[in-house]
Amino acid sequence: MAWFRNRLIHIYWDIDNDRIYDLLREDVGDIEQYLAEYIRALQRK
C-alpha cells in the first residue's frame, strides 16, 4: 500500500482507475488494518 500511496501522490497523472479499483478490492484488509490503528491512535490522545 505504501507503493500505491506514493504513486497516487507523486505520479497522479499516470494512474489507471481500473488498477486503483482492483487494489482497493484486493487489499481491503490493509485498509481496514490501517483504519483500526488510526482509530486506536486517536483514542489514546
Summary of the structure (lengths in Angstrom):
residues: 45
radius of gyration: 12.9
end to end distance: 25.8
largest distance: 38.0
contacts: 84
relative contact order: 0.12
helix: 87%
strand: 0%
